[in-house]
Amino acid sequence: MSALPSLPRKTWIAACSHRLQRQWPSIDPDQLEELADTLWQDQRLRLLEPTDAAVEWLQPVLADQPKAAARSAAPGQVEHAAVGQPGDDR
């Protein structure tokens, strides 16, 4: 099994940010792009496809959602969650 070729940083961040926007449509897209950039800096996540990295990071948040919300996830995607939400000042 060979490693997938890396996407350019800007492309990876844009795709990851888009997936985060699906989770939090009311959050400022610039904040989500900053978050995606932070996720890109994690080598383990960067090796994943950007949407998979977002889902992996979101695992704790998605696990806390009601079952109905999890069923509305895109087909074929395992929903995961995040530690905190963008904009939380905890």
N, C-alpha and C positions, 0 to 999 in steps of 0.2 A: 504494500500500500504506500503510495507516494504522497508527499505533502502537496496540498493545493498551492498554486502560485498565489503570492500575496497580491491583494488589491492595492492600488495606490492609496495612500493615507486619506486623502480628501474623499475618495469614493467610498472607502470603508466607513468613515465617520458619517457621511451623508446617509448611507444605507442603515447604519445602526441608529442614527438619530430619527430616521423615518419610522423605524420599528418602535422606538421609545415614544414617539408622537402618537402612535396608535394606542398606547397604554395611557398616556396622559395628554389628551388633545387640548386641554386648557393651559398647559405649561408653555411659556415663551419658547419658541423654537430655538432661539439662541442659547438658552439654558440647556436644552436637550442636546444641542450640538457640543456644548462644553462638556456635558456628561459623556457623550459618545467619544470625545477626544480623550477623556480620562480613561474610559474603558479601553481604547486603543493602546494606551500606554501600558496596560497589563498584558505582558507577552502571552500568557495563557489564553486570554480572551482574543487577542489579536490574531492568533492562529486559527480561530474559528471564523466561519462566515459571519458577517456583521449582524445579521438578524439572529443567528444562533447565539452570538455573544450577548446581545441585548436580552434574549430570552433567558439565558443562563444567569445574567446579572439580576433579572427581574424575578427569579425563582421565589424568594421569600414573599414578595408582594403578591404575586399571583396565587401562591398557596393559601394566603389569607382571604382571598376573594370567595364569595359564595359559589357553590357548584354551578349554578346557572351561568355565571360569567365565564367560568372555565369552559363550559360547553360551547360558548359562542366564539371560542378561539378559532383561528384559521385551521382548516383541515390539515392534518398531518403534522401540526406543530404541537409539541409538548409545551404547555405553558409553565413558566417558572416565575420567580419573583425577585424583588429588590430589597435592599436594606435601606429603609427610609425612602422618601420621595423627594424629587427635586423641589427646592423651595422650603423644605422643612428646616426649621432653625433650632433643632434639638442639640 
